[in-house]
Amino acid sequence: MRTILNPVDAPAHDAFVEKKSEFIGDAAHVDSLDEAIAFVGTIRDRHPKARHVAYAAVVGGSDGRVSERMSDDGEPSGTAGKPILDVLRANGLTDCVVAVTRYFGGILLGSGGLIRAYSTGASIAVKAAQGADIVPCQRYLVTLEYPQLARFQQLLAGVDGVQSDETYAADITLTATLPLDNASSFEDRVRETFNATISPEPIDTVNRAIASR
């Protein structure tokens, strides 16, 4: 599965005009449906004169359970929220929300025209977003000496890993998270580079979004 990395305070954004109606797409990463609804609220506040702010959101999926929500926001049933949701599904996206704002231009588009317009608004927002693959990752607890940190960080970056939860005391303790497929080579490189003086301790496996290159 994939997700969008753009945060709610700096969403991906694009717009187009169809028969004098302006459609504005905004896409952002969210971790819950409540966060998605709050994001839509900020979009409404940003466009107080807009006629409609339709949206769709998808959350979850790593455990096989997906939660979805959508709204036509006053457009004819099935002409706004569902086309947006269909774009998210077609792109295999989760943990994200897309809102499409419409400034009515005075010309009715009909059901087919609305479906195409809201689908296009969602598609251009997704296209403008920074995408990421959601991959299974291995987490390690690592203890190392201060002079070893810079070299260790280079090794970690080389396997698309990230560090977190650092504690600086007599030694440095941190959590390293990297794609599960890279775990074996990472362990080998650490042992070879530091002559087995560093032994990453496996903690658990998690899912993490890794930006597309």
C-alpha distance (Angstrom), angle and dihedral (degrees) to the residues before:
residue distance angle dihedral
M1 . . .
R2 3.79 . .
T3 3.77 137.3 .
I4 3.80 141.0 -169.1
L5 3.80 119.1 -105.8
N6 3.82 99.8 -162.3
P7 3.84 107.9 113.0
V8 3.79 123.0 -127.2
D9 3.80 91.5 -108.1
A10 3.83 91.7 54.7
P11 3.81 107.1 28.7
A12 3.78 126.2 179.1
H13 3.78 107.6 -96.7
D14 3.81 140.9 -166.8
A15 3.80 138.2 147.5
F16 3.79 144.2 -165.8
V17 3.81 139.2 -178.4
E18 3.80 124.9 -121.2
K19 3.83 118.2 -176.0
K20 3.81 91.8 -24.8
S21 3.83 93.6 -49.6
E22 3.79 113.9 115.3
F23 3.81 116.8 -142.7
I24 3.82 117.6 -163.3
G25 3.79 120.8 -167.8
D26 3.81 123.6 -158.0
A27 3.81 123.9 -179.3
A28 3.80 129.7 -174.1
H29 3.78 143.9 163.1
V30 3.81 117.1 -101.9
D31 3.78 133.9 175.5
S32 3.81 97.8 -154.2
L33 3.78 142.0 21.0
D34 3.81 89.5 -113.4
E35 3.81 88.7 58.5
A36 3.80 89.0 49.0
I37 3.80 92.1 53.2
A38 3.80 90.8 47.9
F39 3.81 89.2 51.7
V40 3.81 91.1 52.7
G41 3.80 87.7 51.2
T42 3.80 90.4 57.3
I43 3.79 89.9 50.3
R44 3.81 90.0 52.5
D45 3.78 90.0 50.4
R46 3.80 89.5 50.6
H47 3.83 91.7 53.0
P48 3.82 106.7 36.3
K49 3.81 92.6 160.4
A50 3.80 96.1 50.5
R51 3.80 117.1 115.1
H52 3.83 96.8 -142.1
V53 3.81 139.9 11.2
A54 3.80 106.9 -169.3
Y55 3.79 120.7 -179.9
A56 3.78 148.3 172.0
A57 3.80 130.7 -158.4
V58 3.80 135.0 -171.3
V59 3.81 124.5 -165.4
G60 3.81 132.1 176.6
G61 3.76 131.0 9.9
S62 3.80 103.2 145.8
D63 3.82 89.6 100.2
G64 3.79 94.5 36.8
R65 3.80 94.4 -97.8
V66 3.79 117.7 111.1
S67 3.81 126.4 -173.6
E68 3.79 119.1 -156.6
R69 3.78 134.9 -176.8
M70 3.78 133.1 177.7
S71 3.79 141.4 168.8
D72 3.81 134.6 -160.9
D73 3.82 89.4 -159.4
G74 3.79 94.6 -147.6
E75 3.80 98.7 -36.1
P76 3.83 115.7 121.6
S77 3.78 110.9 -71.9
G78 3.79 113.3 -81.8
T79 3.81 96.3 9.6
A80 3.81 100.9 97.9
G81 3.80 119.2 14.8
K82 3.79 96.0 40.2
P83 3.84 95.5 50.6
I84 3.81 88.3 51.5
L85 3.80 91.1 48.7
D86 3.81 90.4 47.9
V87 3.82 89.1 57.1
L88 3.82 90.9 52.9
R89 3.79 91.2 48.5
A90 3.81 93.7 45.9
N91 3.82 90.0 53.6
G92 3.81 92.9 47.2
L93 3.80 91.0 -120.4
T94 3.78 129.4 163.7
D95 3.81 137.8 167.7
C96 3.79 91.5 37.9
V97 3.78 143.7 99.3
V98 3.79 131.9 -148.4
A99 3.80 122.5 -163.1
V100 3.80 122.1 -170.0
T101 3.80 115.5 -161.5
R102 3.80 120.4 -158.6
Y103 3.79 126.7 -157.3
F104 3.81 102.8 -165.0
G105 3.79 113.0 -127.1
G106 3.79 98.4 -165.7
I107 3.82 98.2 -101.8
L108 3.81 119.4 103.4
L109 3.80 113.1 -129.8
G110 3.80 99.8 -164.3
S111 3.79 124.1 -133.1
G112 3.79 95.1 -69.1
G113 3.78 92.6 47.1
L114 3.80 92.2 49.4
I115 3.81 92.5 49.5
R116 3.79 90.9 51.3
A117 3.80 93.0 45.2
Y118 3.80 96.1 49.9
S119 3.79 90.7 43.5
T120 3.80 89.5 52.0
G121 3.81 91.9 46.8
A122 3.81 90.3 53.5
S123 3.80 93.2 43.9
I124 3.80 95.3 52.9
A125 3.81 90.9 47.8
V126 3.81 91.2 51.5
K127 3.80 90.6 46.0
A128 3.81 90.2 52.6
A129 3.81 92.1 50.0
Q130 3.78 128.0 92.9
G131 3.77 105.4 -112.2
A132 3.80 129.0 -152.7
D133 3.77 136.6 -170.9
I134 3.79 117.1 -123.6
V135 3.78 106.9 -135.2
P136 3.82 135.2 172.8
C137 3.80 110.6 -101.6
Q138 3.79 137.3 -167.0
R139 3.79 119.0 -131.7
Y140 3.79 122.0 -150.5
L141 3.78 135.2 -170.0
V142 3.82 107.4 -136.7
T143 3.80 130.7 -171.9
L144 3.80 118.6 -168.5
E145 3.77 142.6 156.4
Y146 3.79 121.6 -100.9
P147 3.84 95.8 -108.3
Q148 3.82 88.9 54.0
L149 3.81 96.2 55.8
A150 3.82 100.9 85.4
R151 3.80 94.1 49.4
F152 3.80 91.4 44.9
Q153 3.80 90.7 52.1
Q154 3.81 89.4 52.9
L155 3.80 90.9 53.2
L156 3.79 91.4 47.1
A157 3.81 93.1 50.2
G158 3.81 89.1 49.9
V159 3.81 90.6 63.1
D160 3.84 95.3 43.5
G161 3.80 90.5 -102.4
V162 3.79 131.7 150.0
Q163 3.79 132.8 -157.4
S164 3.80 128.4 -137.6
D165 3.81 143.6 158.8
E166 3.80 93.6 45.8
T167 3.81 119.1 -173.1
Y168 3.81 117.5 -168.5
A169 3.80 114.6 -158.1
A170 3.80 130.8 117.6
D171 3.81 84.5 -33.3
I172 3.79 132.2 12.9
T173 3.79 119.1 -102.8
L174 3.81 119.7 -170.2
T175 3.77 144.5 154.5
A176 3.80 117.5 -113.0
T177 3.81 119.1 -160.9
L178 3.81 122.1 -170.7
P179 3.82 139.8 155.1
L180 3.79 111.7 -71.5
D181 3.80 90.2 -128.0
N182 3.82 89.2 61.8
A183 3.80 96.5 46.0
S184 3.81 98.3 96.1
S185 3.81 95.1 47.7
F186 3.82 89.9 45.3
E187 3.80 92.1 54.9
D188 3.81 90.9 47.9
R189 3.82 92.9 49.2
V190 3.80 92.7 49.0
R191 3.80 92.3 50.4
E192 3.81 92.8 47.3
T193 3.80 95.9 43.9
F194 3.79 96.5 47.5
N195 3.82 98.8 31.7
A196 3.79 91.7 -115.2
T197 3.82 92.6 -59.3
I198 3.83 89.6 121.3
S199 3.80 119.5 56.6
P200 3.82 114.2 -176.0
E201 3.81 107.8 -144.5
P202 3.85 113.6 -143.5
I203 3.81 112.3 -126.1
D204 3.80 107.9 174.2
T205 3.79 143.8 -55.8
V206 3.81 123.5 -92.2
N207 3.79 138.0 170.1
R208 3.79 117.4 -107.2
A209 3.79 135.4 179.5
I210 3.79 112.6 -119.0
A211 3.79 116.4 -166.6
S212 3.79 117.6 -115.8
R213 3.78 115.1 -110.1
